[in-house]
Amino acid sequence: MDKAIEILRNGGIILYPSDTIWGIGCDATNPEAVEKIFKLKQRASSKSLITLLDSDVKLNRYVKQIPDIAWDIVEFSDKPTTIIYPEGYNLAHNVMAEDKSVGIRIVKEGFCHDLIRKFGKPLVSTSANISTKPTPLSFKDIDHVILDGVDYIVNLPPNVKLKPKASTIMKIDMDATFTLIRK
């Protein structure tokens, strides 16, 4: 964990076990680090990236207005759920969508939670694949281009169990209407 944090603090990108699948991550407040991820994934910069936090208490640091219903979803969701909030701030401009909306997931436990807590900043989380290619469900499925392109690969602790499924994604507006983006 200490080596991953060192790399993150120096603007590097890491391959790490998120709370769902293997992800590529960086400091979500560092636009140069975020740009490295877009280049590695060969992903259009017009697409936003998911940001991970270790606590819902920190949401107000990165989201201007939080719809009331979001608090309940975060608290009572029994599976990893990413919420797209209307307007983010204090994040790298290229993490957010063009309309300034931002997708944030609260990681409630495990290695990824501890990594974010110890790092002290939000972490980018995007699947460990080249854009348009399938999402790898295990480490052995990760393309060598990704493995060779990151600055550090976290050695998965033996007790970490991944849920090889991406998170649910929903967009919530201030009037509490929501759209399910990914189930």
Secondary structure in CASP SS format (residue, H / E / C, confidence):
PFRMAT SS
TARGET T0000
AUTHOR 0000-0000-0000
METHOD secondary structure of the structure
MODEL  1
M C 1.00
D H 1.00
K H 1.00
A H 1.00
I H 1.00
E H 1.00
I H 1.00
L H 1.00
R H 1.00
N C 1.00
G C 1.00
G C 1.00
I C 1.00
I E 1.00
L E 1.00
Y E 1.00
P E 1.00
S C 1.00
D C 1.00
T C 1.00
I C 1.00
W E 1.00
G E 1.00
I E 1.00
G E 1.00
C C 1.00
D E 1.00
A C 1.00
T C 1.00
N C 1.00
P H 1.00
E H 1.00
A H 1.00
V H 1.00
E H 1.00
K H 1.00
I H 1.00
F H 1.00
K H 1.00
L H 1.00
K H 1.00
Q C 1.00
R C 1.00
A C 1.00
S C 1.00
S C 1.00
K C 1.00
S C 1.00
L C 1.00
I E 1.00
T E 1.00
L E 1.00
L E 1.00
D C 1.00
S C 1.00
D H 1.00
V H 1.00
K H 1.00
L H 1.00
N H 1.00
R H 1.00
Y H 1.00
V E 1.00
K C 1.00
Q C 1.00
I C 1.00
P C 1.00
D H 1.00
I H 1.00
A H 1.00
W H 1.00
D H 1.00
I H 1.00
V H 1.00
E H 1.00
F H 1.00
S C 1.00
D C 1.00
K C 1.00
P C 1.00
T E 1.00
T E 1.00
I E 1.00
I E 1.00
Y E 1.00
P C 1.00
E C 1.00
G E 1.00
Y C 1.00
N C 1.00
L C 1.00
A C 1.00
H C 1.00
N C 1.00
V C 1.00
M C 1.00
A C 1.00
E C 1.00
D C 1.00
K C 1.00
S C 1.00
V E 1.00
G E 1.00
I E 1.00
R E 1.00
I E 1.00
V C 1.00
K C 1.00
E C 1.00
G H 1.00
F H 1.00
C H 1.00
H H 1.00
D H 1.00
L H 1.00
I H 1.00
R H 1.00
K H 1.00
F H 1.00
G C 1.00
K C 1.00
P C 1.00
L E 1.00
V E 1.00
S E 1.00
T E 1.00
S E 1.00
A C 1.00
N C 1.00
I C 1.00
S C 1.00
T C 1.00
K C 1.00
P C 1.00
T C 1.00
P C 1.00
L C 1.00
S C 1.00
F H 1.00
K H 1.00
D H 1.00
I C 1.00
D C 1.00
H H 1.00
V H 1.00
I H 1.00
L H 1.00
D H 1.00
G H 1.00
V C 1.00
D C 1.00
Y E 1.00
I E 1.00
V C 1.00
N C 1.00
L C 1.00
P C 1.00
P C 1.00
N C 1.00
V C 1.00
K C 1.00
L C 1.00
K C 1.00
P C 1.00
K C 1.00
A C 1.00
S C 1.00
T E 1.00
I E 1.00
M E 1.00
K E 1.00
I E 1.00
D C 1.00
M C 1.00
D C 1.00
A C 1.00
T C 1.00
F E 1.00
T E 1.00
L E 1.00
I E 1.00
R E 1.00
K C 1.00
END
